[in-house]
């Protein structure tokens, strides 16, 4: 049972890192030099909250 829980948390952490990386890439690479892009909320940014809520 513990192995399943660890695997589940590991997958959630991987999902969180993937979503965070997508948001960082959008803001730091794709939107480089575009000041107004900071006002755009990309879809992956608010979604990063959900895997962390389950981890708690």
Secondary structure per residue as TSV (DSSP state, phi and psi in degrees):
chain	resnum	aa	ss	phi	psi
A	1	X	-	360.0	-37.7
A	2	X	H	-66.2	-34.4
A	3	X	H	-65.5	-36.9
A	4	X	H	-67.6	-41.6
A	5	X	H	-65.2	-41.2
A	6	X	H	-64.8	-42.5
A	7	X	H	-63.9	-39.7
A	8	X	H	-64.0	-45.4
A	9	X	H	-66.2	-35.1
A	10	X	H	-64.3	-42.1
A	11	X	H	-66.3	-39.7
A	12	X	H	-65.0	-39.0
A	13	X	H	-66.1	-39.5
A	14	X	H	-63.8	-41.5
A	15	X	H	-62.4	-42.3
A	16	X	H	-62.1	-42.8
A	17	X	H	-66.1	-40.6
A	18	X	H	-63.9	-43.7
A	19	X	H	-67.1	-40.1
A	20	X	H	-64.9	-41.1
A	21	X	H	-62.8	-40.0
A	22	X	H	-62.7	-44.3
A	23	X	H	-65.5	-44.0
A	24	X	H	-62.5	-40.8
A	25	X	H	-62.3	-42.3
A	26	X	I	-62.5	-48.1
A	27	X	I	-75.2	-35.8
A	28	X	I	-93.3	-27.4
A	29	X	I	-109.5	-59.1
A	30	X	I	-66.6	-33.7
A	31	X	T	-102.8	20.9
A	32	X	T	-61.7	124.9
A	33	X	T	85.5	-2.6
A	34	X	-	-104.7	97.3
A	35	X	G	-64.3	-33.7
A	36	X	G	-72.5	-14.0
A	37	X	G	-66.8	-19.5
A	38	X	G	-67.7	-19.3
A	39	X	G	-87.9	-5.9
A	40	X	-	-88.9	128.7
A	41	X	-	-99.6	107.7
A	42	X	-	-74.1	152.6
A	43	X	H	-60.0	-33.2
A	44	X	H	-77.3	-18.4
A	45	X	H	-67.8	-52.3
A	46	X	H	-71.9	-23.1
A	47	X	H	-71.1	-21.6
A	48	X	H	-63.7	-17.2
A	49	X	H	-70.5	-36.7
A	50	X	H	-64.8	-45.3
A	51	X	H	-62.4	-32.4
A	52	X	H	-71.0	-34.4
A	53	X	H	-66.1	-35.6
A	54	X	H	-71.7	-34.1
A	55	X	H	-64.2	-29.2
A	56	X	-	-69.9	360.0
